[in-house]
Amino acid sequence: MIKENNVPWLQRVADEIITFGIEGPLCLCHGALGHMDFLGTMPERGVLQSLKAANKWRRLLLDRLLSGDWVADEAHSLESPGLMLGLAGSGYALLRACYPQRIPSVLTLEPPPETKAE
């Protein structure tokens, strides 16, 4: 649960992410895909004021990925398969963007959703 006194701080973080744009690394740890996960959780917590700006930011990021830019962390010359700094994290972030109710956030340590036995 988000405390009311944290909402302005979280809103400033969201605004800064949107203002900074989609440049830089893509990694889940400190890159645009981690930012996408953060922005994706803010509306349900009542934090994000400009959903239109966040959706535009997300479309720009997805366009970047579709153009073939898959380098998760620009500081390394070889692409890592890892979760936080590598391609596994990129794949996970995109999967979570498609199915946020089914895929828990590793960044916020969400538990997996309850599933019904078939």
C-alpha positions as CSV (number, residue, x, y, z in Angstrom):
1,M,0.0,0.0,0.0
2,I,1.3,3.4,-0.9
3,K,1.2,6.0,1.9
4,E,-0.3,9.3,1.0
5,N,2.9,11.2,1.8
6,N,4.8,9.1,-0.8
7,V,2.4,10.0,-3.7
8,P,4.1,13.4,-4.5
9,W,7.5,11.7,-4.5
10,L,6.4,8.9,-6.7
11,Q,4.7,11.3,-9.1
12,R,8.0,13.2,-9.4
13,V,9.8,10.0,-10.2
14,A,7.2,9.1,-12.9
15,D,7.4,12.7,-14.4
16,E,11.2,12.5,-14.5
17,I,11.1,9.1,-16.3
18,I,8.7,10.5,-18.9
19,T,10.7,13.7,-19.3
20,F,14.0,11.8,-19.6
21,G,12.7,9.7,-22.5
22,I,13.6,6.3,-23.7
23,E,17.3,6.9,-24.2
24,G,20.0,4.9,-22.4
25,P,20.1,1.2,-21.4
26,L,17.0,-1.0,-21.7
27,C,17.8,-3.3,-18.8
28,L,15.3,-4.1,-16.1
29,C,17.6,-3.0,-13.3
30,H,18.2,0.7,-14.2
31,G,17.0,1.1,-17.8
32,A,13.9,1.9,-19.8
33,L,12.3,-1.5,-19.3
34,G,12.5,-1.2,-15.6
35,H,11.0,2.3,-15.9
36,M,8.2,0.8,-18.0
37,D,7.4,-1.6,-15.2
38,F,7.4,1.2,-12.7
39,L,5.1,3.4,-14.8
40,G,2.8,0.4,-15.4
41,T,2.2,0.0,-11.7
42,M,1.5,3.6,-10.9
43,P,-2.1,4.1,-12.2
44,E,-3.4,1.3,-10.0
45,R,-1.8,3.0,-7.1
46,G,-3.4,6.4,-7.9
47,V,0.0,8.0,-8.6
48,L,0.2,8.7,-12.3
49,Q,-1.4,12.0,-13.2
50,S,-0.8,11.9,-17.0
51,L,-1.7,8.5,-18.3
52,K,-1.6,9.9,-21.9
53,A,2.0,11.0,-21.5
54,A,2.9,7.6,-20.0
55,N,1.2,5.7,-22.9
56,K,3.1,7.9,-25.4
57,W,6.4,7.1,-23.6
58,R,5.6,3.4,-23.7
59,R,4.8,3.5,-27.4
60,L,8.1,5.2,-28.2
61,L,9.9,2.5,-26.2
62,L,8.1,-0.3,-28.0
63,D,9.0,1.4,-31.3
64,R,12.6,1.5,-30.3
65,L,12.5,-2.2,-29.5
66,L,10.7,-3.0,-32.8
67,S,13.4,-1.2,-34.7
68,G,15.9,-3.8,-33.5
69,D,17.5,-2.1,-30.5
70,W,17.9,-4.9,-28.0
71,V,21.0,-3.9,-26.1
72,A,19.9,-4.3,-22.5
73,D,23.0,-2.6,-20.9
74,E,25.2,-0.3,-23.0
75,A,28.1,-0.5,-20.6
76,H,28.9,-4.1,-21.7
77,S,30.2,-5.1,-25.1
78,L,28.6,-8.6,-24.9
79,E,24.9,-9.1,-24.3
80,S,24.2,-10.9,-21.0
81,P,21.4,-13.5,-20.7
82,G,20.7,-12.3,-17.1
83,L,17.5,-11.1,-15.6
84,M,18.4,-7.6,-14.2
85,L,21.0,-6.6,-16.8
86,G,20.4,-8.9,-19.8
87,L,18.0,-10.2,-22.4
88,A,16.0,-12.4,-19.9
89,G,15.0,-9.2,-18.2
90,S,14.0,-7.6,-21.5
91,G,11.8,-10.6,-22.4
92,Y,10.3,-10.7,-18.9
93,A,9.5,-6.9,-19.0
94,L,7.7,-7.3,-22.4
95,L,5.8,-10.4,-21.1
96,R,4.8,-8.4,-18.0
97,A,3.7,-5.5,-20.2
98,C,1.4,-7.8,-22.1
99,Y,0.0,-9.6,-19.0
100,P,0.4,-7.4,-15.9
101,Q,-2.3,-9.3,-13.9
102,R,-0.7,-12.7,-14.6
103,I,3.0,-11.9,-14.4
104,P,4.2,-10.6,-11.0
105,S,6.7,-7.7,-10.7
106,V,10.2,-8.9,-9.6
107,L,11.0,-5.2,-9.0
108,T,8.4,-4.9,-6.3
109,L,8.6,-8.5,-5.2
110,E,5.0,-9.1,-5.9
111,P,3.8,-12.6,-5.1
112,P,2.4,-14.7,-8.0
113,P,-1.3,-14.4,-8.6
114,E,-3.6,-17.0,-7.3
115,T,-4.4,-19.7,-9.9
116,K,-7.3,-22.0,-10.1
117,A,-6.7,-25.7,-10.6
118,E,-8.3,-26.9,-13.8
